[in-house]
Amino acid sequence: MPGIWVVGEIADGGLARISTEVATLARGLGETAGHDVSGIVVGAQPKKAADELARFLPRVVAVSEPATDGNAAATIVAERIAALARNSGPDYLLLGAGPEGRDTAGVLSAMLGWPVLANATGLGWRDDGPTVEMSVFGGKLNTTNAFTGGRGIITVRPNAAAAEPAASPGKVEEASPNGEPQLPRVTVVDSVAEPGAAAPIEEARVVVAGGRGVGGEDGFKVVQELAEALGGVVGATRAAVDAGWINYAHQIGQTGKIVKPQLYLALGISGAIQHKVGMQTAETIVAVNRDPDAPIAEFADLVVVGDLFEVAPAITAALRARSG
């Protein structure tokens, strides 16, 4: 399997959404470079995720590894992929830059001695290898990076691309590794599901977010009501999360989630660069703020200058009247 490998991440038994985005970027990269692109999925039951990844790539290898069941998977997955990489000699490994992907990339780098370019926002190709677009200094600068050697690992940020299946599905091959994993295992002793929106915020088509201007935990009730009326989910700035008004699962920005909804409605958000990093790729950005000179006015598609506690309930009431 030389060329470019996409490491498919398993989530809830199937393929993680971020892996479909990485596969889409990798397929385009392979077409530009003239390189073969393959997928690899390692897990206790990898078939379902592998079948889903094959919708995006021409060839996928499903590696059955029972040791991932009940243990933290990243180290075990990385060990199996590293062994295959040594034998098959891929040029580049691409993973999602989520928690699981970052852990797996780190172990792969240590085992293979390959460099890592992390948090890619876009990929390109030049004569001697891939180019990796990255957002640095809190989103103030965009850089173009490349490997100095012939091989490397790239992690891709969520929502860096829209997932697009290939014209025809690829083939899935099943494989079983030899021997037992040698690296120490980390047993999962408990799993806690945090209550939140019905859909993950990264996948929401509509996000209604509140910032410092919401004023407190009670103020987020207005945000929640509008989100429900729009069929969306609630987001927040770091300032709101740090103040304890809402939990971290809703945080958007440099130290939170990266979202790419069709509509992003910002209530009482100034638009600091750290927050902009997490939502600037939304298709339509609407801001409600009392300050017409707030930074968010510079990149929002529409700015409503007014009190969010008057504007948001009015929008909610109008939406409910229409649906009624």
C-alpha positions in Angstrom: 0.0 0.0 0.0 2.5 2.7 -1.0 1.5 6.3 -1.5 -1.0 8.1 0.9 -2.8 6.3 3.7 -5.8 7.6 5.5 -6.2 6.3 9.0 -9.9 5.8 9.6 -11.1 6.5 13.1 -13.9 4.4 14.6 -16.7 6.2 16.6 -19.7 4.5 18.0 -19.0 1.4 15.9 -18.9 3.3 12.6 -16.6 5.7 10.9 -15.9 9.1 12.6 -17.1 12.1 10.6 -13.7 13.7 10.6 -12.3 10.6 8.7 -14.7 11.2 5.8 -13.3 14.8 5.5 -9.7 13.6 5.7 -10.5 11.0 3.0 -12.0 13.6 0.7 -8.9 15.8 1.0 -6.6 12.8 0.6 -8.4 11.6 -2.5 -8.0 15.1 -4.1 -4.4 15.2 -3.1 -3.7 11.8 -4.7 -5.4 12.8 -7.9 -3.2 15.9 -8.1 0.0 14.1 -7.2 -0.6 10.9 -9.1 -0.3 8.8 -5.9 -2.4 5.9 -4.8 -4.6 6.6 -1.8 -5.7 3.9 0.6 -7.5 3.7 3.9 -6.7 1.6 6.9 -9.0 0.9 9.9 -7.9 -0.9 13.0 -10.3 -2.0 15.7 -12.0 -4.9 17.4 -14.8 -4.8 14.8 -13.5 -2.6 11.9 -15.7 -3.8 9.1 -18.5 -1.3 9.4 -16.1 1.7 9.5 -14.0 0.2 6.7 -17.1 -0.1 4.5 -18.0 3.5 5.2 -14.5 4.7 4.4 -14.6 2.7 1.1 -17.3 5.1 -0.1 -14.5 7.7 -0.2 -11.4 5.7 -1.2 -10.6 3.1 -3.8 -9.0 0.6 -1.3 -9.4 0.1 2.4 -7.8 -2.4 4.7 -9.8 -3.5 7.8 -7.4 -4.8 10.5 -9.1 -6.8 13.2 -7.5 -6.0 16.6 -9.4 -7.4 19.6 -7.0 -5.6 22.0 -8.7 -2.2 21.3 -11.9 -3.5 23.0 -11.8 -2.2 26.6 -8.5 -0.3 26.2 -7.5 3.1 25.0 -7.2 2.5 21.3 -4.7 5.1 20.0 -1.5 3.3 21.1 -2.7 -0.1 19.9 -3.9 1.3 16.6 -0.6 3.2 16.1 1.5 0.1 16.8 -0.4 -1.9 14.2 -0.2 0.8 11.5 3.5 1.4 12.2 4.2 -2.3 11.6 2.3 -2.2 8.3 3.9 1.1 7.3 7.4 -0.4 7.8 6.5 -3.3 5.5 4.5 -1.5 2.8 6.3 1.8 2.8 3.6 4.6 2.5 4.9 8.1 1.9 2.3 10.0 4.0 -0.2 9.2 6.8 -3.2 11.4 7.2 -5.4 11.5 10.3 -8.1 13.7 11.8 -6.9 16.2 14.4 -9.4 15.1 17.0 -8.3 13.7 20.4 -8.0 10.2 19.1 -6.2 11.2 15.9 -3.7 13.4 17.8 -2.8 10.6 20.2 -2.4 8.1 17.3 -0.3 10.5 15.3 2.0 11.1 18.3 2.6 7.4 18.8 3.2 6.9 15.1 5.7 9.7 15.0 7.6 8.1 17.9 7.6 4.6 16.4 8.4 5.5 12.8 10.6 8.5 13.4 8.5 10.6 11.0 7.7 14.3 11.4 4.2 15.6 12.0 2.5 18.7 10.5 -0.5 19.2 12.8 -3.9 20.9 12.5 -4.0 21.3 8.7 -6.7 23.6 7.3 -6.0 22.7 3.7 -3.7 20.5 1.6 -1.9 21.0 -1.7 0.9 19.5 -3.7 4.2 20.6 -5.1 6.8 18.7 -7.0 8.4 17.0 -4.0 5.5 16.5 -1.7 2.3 17.8 0.0 1.9 21.4 1.2 0.0 21.9 4.4 -2.0 25.1 5.2 -2.1 25.9 8.9 -3.6 28.7 10.9 -1.2 30.1 13.6 -1.0 32.8 16.2 -4.6 32.5 17.1 -5.7 32.7 13.5 -3.8 35.9 12.8 -1.6 34.2 10.2 -2.0 31.4 7.6 1.2 29.5 6.7 2.1 27.0 4.0 4.4 24.2 5.3 6.1 21.2 3.8 8.2 18.2 4.9 11.9 18.4 4.4 12.2 14.7 4.1 10.3 12.2 1.9 7.7 11.0 4.5 5.5 12.5 7.1 2.3 12.5 9.1 -0.5 15.1 8.7 -3.4 15.7 11.1 -6.3 17.6 9.6 -8.6 19.9 11.6 -12.3 19.2 11.8 -14.4 20.9 9.1 -11.4 21.6 6.9 -13.3 20.2 4.0 -16.8 19.0 3.1 -17.0 15.2 2.9 -17.7 14.1 -0.7 -18.0 10.3 -1.5 -16.2 9.0 -4.6 -18.0 8.4 -7.8 -17.9 4.7 -7.1 -17.2 2.8 -3.9 -13.8 1.1 -3.3 -12.9 -2.4 -2.1 -12.4 -3.6 1.5 -9.7 -6.1 2.3 -9.6 -7.8 5.7 -6.4 -8.4 7.5 -5.3 -9.9 10.9 -2.1 -8.7 12.6 0.6 -11.1 13.7 1.4 -11.5 17.4 0.2 -9.4 20.4 0.7 -5.6 20.7 3.9 -5.0 22.7 3.3 -1.4 24.0 1.7 -1.0 27.4 -2.1 -0.9 27.4 -4.3 1.7 29.1 -7.5 0.1 30.3 -10.7 2.1 30.1 -12.3 1.7 33.6 -15.2 4.1 33.1 -16.8 6.2 30.4 -18.9 9.3 31.1 -21.3 10.7 28.6 -21.8 14.4 29.0 -25.3 15.6 28.3 -25.6 18.1 25.4 -27.3 18.7 22.1 -28.9 16.0 20.2 -26.3 16.4 17.4 -22.6 17.1 17.9 -21.9 20.8 17.6 -19.3 20.2 14.9 -22.0 18.6 12.7 -24.8 21.1 13.3 -26.2 23.0 10.4 -27.3 25.9 12.6 -25.3 27.1 15.7 -26.6 29.9 18.0 -23.7 31.0 20.2 -23.6 33.3 23.2 -20.7 35.3 24.5 -19.9 37.6 27.3 -22.8 39.8 26.4 -25.2 37.1 27.5 -24.4 38.1 31.0 -24.8 34.9 32.9 -26.2 31.3 33.0 -29.8 32.6 32.9 -29.0 34.5 29.8 -28.2 31.3 27.9 -31.9 30.4 28.2 -32.5 33.0 25.5 -29.8 31.4 23.4 -31.2 27.9 23.9 -34.8 29.0 23.0 -33.6 30.5 19.8 -31.5 27.5 18.9 -34.4 25.2 19.4 -36.7 27.4 17.3 -34.1 27.2 14.5 -33.5 23.5 14.9 -29.9 24.2 15.9 -27.5 23.7 18.8 -26.0 26.1 21.3 -22.4 27.3 21.2 -20.4 29.6 23.4 -17.2 31.6 23.7 -14.4 30.7 26.0 -15.2 33.7 28.2 -18.7 32.3 28.8 -17.4 28.8 29.5 -14.6 30.1 31.8 -17.3 32.1 33.8 -19.2 28.8 34.4 -22.3 29.8 32.5 -22.2 26.8 30.2 -20.0 23.7 30.0 -17.0 23.2 27.8 -18.7 20.9 25.3 -20.2 24.1 23.8 -17.0 26.1 23.5 -16.1 27.2 20.0 -12.7 28.7 19.1 -9.0 28.2 19.2 -9.2 26.1 22.4 -12.7 24.6 21.7 -14.6 23.2 18.8 -14.3 24.1 15.1 -17.7 24.4 13.5 -18.8 25.0 9.9 -22.6 25.4 10.0 -24.8 26.9 7.3 -25.9 29.6 9.8 -23.9 30.9 12.7 -25.9 33.3 14.9 -23.7 35.1 17.4 -25.4 36.8 20.4 -23.3 39.2 22.5 -20.0 38.0 20.9 -17.4 40.6 20.3 -15.6 38.4 17.7 -12.1 38.1 19.2 -9.6 36.4 16.9 -9.5 33.3 19.2 -13.2 32.8 18.7 -13.1 33.6 15.0 -10.8 30.7 14.4 -13.5 28.3 15.4 -16.4 29.6 13.3 -15.1 31.8 10.4 -15.8 29.1 7.8 -19.6 29.2 8.5 -21.6 29.8 5.3 -23.6 32.7 6.8 -22.7 34.6 10.0 -25.2 36.8 11.7 -24.2 38.9 14.7 -26.4 40.6 17.3 -24.4 43.2 19.3 -25.0 46.6 20.9 -21.6 47.8 19.7 -21.6 48.5 16.0 -17.8 48.6 16.1 -17.3 45.2 17.6 -14.7 43.1 15.7 -17.3 40.6 14.6 -18.8 43.3 12.4 -15.8 43.1 10.2 -16.5 39.5 9.0 -20.2 38.9 9.7 -22.5 38.8 6.7 -25.2 40.6 8.7 -25.0 42.7 11.9 -28.0 43.6 14.0 -27.2 46.5 16.3 -29.3 46.0 19.3 -29.9 44.4 22.7 -29.8 40.6 22.3 -32.4 40.2 25.0 -34.8 42.1 22.7 -33.7 40.8 19.3 -33.4 37.1 20.1 -36.8 36.7 21.8 -38.4 38.6 18.9 -36.8 36.2 16.4 -37.8 33.2 18.4 -41.4 34.4 18.7 -41.6 35.1 14.9 -40.2 31.6 14.1 -42.7 29.9 16.5 -45.6 31.9 15.0 -44.6 30.8 11.5 -44.3 27.1 12.5 -47.6 27.3 14.4 
